[in-house]
């Protein structure tokens, strides 16, 4: 998306979240950086869904892009015979990628909850872009407690 398209999108968002959404040069730059690989038409459609799910919470760029697909992701989806939605992050992907994605997504969800309980701040956005060896290193840093393992085994 170009800067002018991002401005158009931001003004539309402001129309819905007027009192809690402010636009200045820094906001435009942050959104432009986050939205550069997405299409305006897709973002406007996504805004409709976002409004249904979060009528009282103005979007931030890193949360708004969840559910949007880059040009490359759209091509991959177009060429996939079967697609599936991850029940953790709600991203659609080719079925052939699901198992690898789900394992990483589950690790990310676990890391976020454990880090939060220990007073650290990890976000899904920063972890999704990490290689699996980095995720594995973090899992070693935050191993599950015996109680957490017992609880997990009860659900199996």
Order of alpha helices (4+ residues) and beta strands (2+ residues): alpha-alpha-alpha-alpha-alpha-beta-beta-alpha-alpha-alpha-alpha
